[in-house]
Amino acid sequence: MNTPSVTDGMVSMPRDDFEELLERAAERGARHALHGVGLDGPDAAHDIRELRSLLDAFNLFSCAPCQGAVFQRVRIPPGNFRSGR
């Protein structure tokens, strides 16, 4: 990367250098964000796959026909189910 120049308070640099700087800053920000939520370790990819799988299961269950099928299967009337209690 070339040293940027400053003229009248404006920083000037080649486009390739600027894009490289932006890419490094974005990657650093992404790593910081992942660290903040605990997804920066060696098991991060596995954890993300688990979260996606859990979300898929939740979305599948949240559709009304699926809920009806589950309630009939375990013989719980739909009106008696309250989430979070």
N, C-alpha and C positions, 0 to 999 in steps of 0.2 A: 504494500500500500504506500502511495506517495504521501508526502507531507502536505496537508491542505494549506492553502494560502488565505490570508485575511485581508480584505480590501474594503475600506469604509464600513467596517463592522460586519461584513458579509463573509462567510466561509465559502471557499471555492475548492472543489475537488473533482477529479474525473468521475464520470457516471459509474464505471465499474467499481471504483473504490467505494463510492457512496452506497451502491447496492450491497457490496460485501459487508460494509459497516452495519447496514440495516439488517442483513441476514444474521449477523453475529448477535446483534442486540435482541432480535426476535427470539433466537434460540436461547439466549441467556434468560430472557423473560419467561419463556415456556418452561425451562428447567426450574426456575424460581417458583413458578405457579404450581408445578407438579410436586415440588418439595413441600410447598405449603399445605398440600392436601395429602401428603404421605405417599405419593406415587412416584418416588424417585429411586427406590432401591432395586435390587436385582430381581425382585418378584413383581415389579411394576406391570410388565406386560401381562402376566398371569392375572394380577388383580384387576386390570382393566377388562380383560376377557370375562372374568367372573362377574364384574359389575354389569357388563353388557348382557350377559346371560340372565342375570337377575332382573334386569330391566325388561328384557324380552318376555320373561315369565310373567312379570307384573302386567305388562301390556296385554298379553294373551288372556290373563285372568280378568282384566278390567273390562273386557267387552261383554255385554249382557248375555249373548248366547252361551258363552263359555261359563259364565257364572251360573247360569241355569243348569248347565250340564253337570257342573261340579256339585251344586246343591242337591240335585236329584240323585247323583251318585252316592252321596253321603247321607241323604235323606234329611237335610236341614231345610226347612221352609225359608225361602229367600227373605221374607220379612223379619226373621229372627236373627239375621246376621248383622252385626254392627262392628265395623272396623275400628280398631283402636281401643276397644274395651274388653 
